[in-house]
Amino acid sequence: MKPIKYWITAIMLAGAGIAGAEDGAAILKGQCSSCHTLAGPAPATLQELWNRKGPDLFYAGNKYKADWLEAWLQKPVRIRPAGMFYADHVKAGADGDEIDAGTLSLHPALSAPEARAVTAALMDLKGRSDLITAGAYTPGTLSRSSGEMLFDKFKGCLACHEIEPGYGGLSGPEVYTAGQRLQEDWLASFLRDPHAWDPKIFMPNKHINETDARKFIDYFRLLSEEGAQ
């Protein structure tokens, strides 16, 4: 049975107002800071990158969509099939390298009030806002075939990212949920210059122009819509 203090806190968080954000900040500091950077900066050396246990959160309010984040925190699922640093989580298999699931740990799930509070706190973390242009992305349309050509043949992204479960690379985050997870203006900025956000990240800078960045985001949105059906 949970203590009375828990239920009092749950009632206070139900509105997810200022008190919720404050309590969420306390949860972040007490439970999340050992794996996530909450104040920045991003890793400046390869050693720091290899030691990263979870994604940086000091710009979470610019990166994630709040409704997705609140739901995911209650039922977390792995977005990077091979973990943050894939070399630590692969083993030799009959057909080549395969994920060693035994080395991967599950993200803890939060209660609904906790997830609401933590989401409110994360939305307040707006690091590197100088890299974002509000309204940079304007919605368009793109066919599945055109998106796959852009994603795979033109940029070679399929080697690291899945475009549907079980199809694509495993070392990077899946992109078939990117349209649900990520804010479009952040995506536009990140696609154009990923190293401005994460200087030592393994993702290459493809110097994607604004037109192709919009097409990528249209494609991610299409994949997310297909997955939701």
N, C-alpha and C positions, 0 to 999 in steps of 0.2 A: 504493500500500500504506500502511495506517495505521501509525503508529509504535507501538512496544511500549507506551508510556505510555497510549495509547488503550485497548489491550486489557486492561491492568492495571486501568484505571479501570472498564471495562465489567464485569470480573469482580467488582470491589468493589461495584458498583452493583446486581448481580444480586439481592441480598437486599432492596434498597430500604429499608434501615434508617436509622439515624442518619447514617451516612456518606453514604448516598444523598441525604438531605435537605440535608446540608451542601454536597455537590457541586452539587446542584440550585440552591441559593442562589447559588453562584458563577456558574452559567450564567445565572441570571436577571439578576444584576448586570452580567455582562459582555456578554450578548447581547440582553437584553430591555428593559433600563431606558431605552433611548433612545426606545422607543415606548410603554412602559407605566409608569404610576406604581406603585411598589412600596411606598411608605411613606405615601402620602396627603399632603395631603387631596385631595378631588375639586376640579375647577375651580371657582373662586369668581367668575370673570368670563366673559363671552361670548368674549373673545379667547382665554382659556385653553382654553375648550371647543372653539373652532374649530381650535386648534393641536393638539388631542389626536389622536394617531396610532393608538392602540389602546385597548381598555378598561382602566380602572383595575384593578389586581390586588391592592391592599392589603387587600381583603376577599375574595380568591379562595377562601379556605378556608371561608367562609360561603356563598359563591355557587354554586360549581361542584360537580358530582359527580365524584369522583376517577376512576372507571373511564372515564367519557366523556372527561375531560380528558386522561388518559394516551393513549387511542386517538387523539384529535383531534390532539395534538401530533405524532404520527407521520405522520398523513395529514390535514393541515389543509385545510379547505374554507371558503369565505367564508360567514359567517352573516348579515352585513349586505350585501345585494346591491349597494347603492350606496356602500359604504364608511362610515367613521366620520362623515364630514360630507358628506352627499349632494350639496350644491351644488357641491362640487369635482369631482364625477364624473358629471355629466350633460351631455348635448349635445342639440341640437335634432334631432329625427327626423321622418320623414314623418307620424307620428301623434302628435306631441308629443315631450316630453322622453324620452330613453332613456339608459341607462347607457353611459358612455364607458369601455369595458373597458380601453382603453389607458392610462388614468390610474391604474388599480388595480394594486397590487403583491401578489405572493403571499406568504403567511406561510411562513417557513422551516420545513422538516420536521426533526424530531429523530429520532435513533436510538432504539431501544427502551430501552436503559439510560438515555439522556439524558432521555427522556420520563418514565420512572419516577422519576428523581431530581428533575426539575423539578416534577412533580406532588406529590411528597412535600413539597417546599419550599413550593409554593403552598398546600397544605392547612394549613400553619402560619401563613399570613397571615389573621388573623381580625379585621381592622379592623371597627369599628362593630358589634361583637357586642351592644352595648346596644340596638340596634334590632330584634333578633331575639328572639322568644319560642319557645323549644324546644317542639316539639309543637303549634305553632299550627295546623298543617294536619293534618286527619284525612281519610283517603281516602274518597271517595264515588264516585258514578257519575253520568254525564251523557250524554245522547244527542248525537249529532253535530248534529242540527237545533237542539236547545236551546242547544248551545255556540255555534253560528254566530249564532243570534239574539242571544245575550248579547254576543258578540265584535263583531259587525258593526252590527246595528241599535241595540242598547241603548247601546253605548259608542263606536261608530264607529272601532274599532281597525283595521279592514281597510284603511283608507286608508294606513297606514304599515307594516303587517306582513303577511307571507305566511302563510296557513294551510295551503298546500300549494305545491309548486314551481310558479311561474308564476302563482299566483293570490293577489293582495293587493298591498299597497304595498311599496315598495323602500327607503324611507328608514330603516326600523327593522329590527331583527333578526328573522329568521324565527321563528315560534312553533311550527311543526310539529316542531321538534326540542327545544323548551324542556323537555319532560318528561324527556328523556334528559340534558340539559345541566345543569339548574339544580336546586338543593336547594329542596324545597318550602317549608320554613320561611322561607328567604330570599325566595322568590317572594311568599309571603303578606305579608311586611313591605314589599317593594318595591311591590307592587300597591296597597297601602293608602296609601303616601306615597312615591312615587319621588323627590321632591325632598329627602327626608331623606337619601337615599343620594347623590344627584347634583343639587345645588341648581340648576344651570343647564341641566339636560337639557331637550331639546325636548319630551319626552313630558309631556303635561298631567297634572296631578293630578286624577283623576276622583273622588277621595274614596270609593273603593270600600270597602264594609263587609266584615266578616269573612265573611259568607255568600256574597257575590258573589265575593270573592277565592278562596274554596274552590272555587266553581263554575268559575272561570277555570282554576285549577290542574287540576281534574278534566278539563277540556276539553283542556288542553295534554297531559296524560298520555294521553288518548284519541288525540289526533293522533299522538303519538309511537309508540303501540302500532300504529296503523294503518300508519304509515310503515315499521315494522320487519317487517311481514308480507310 
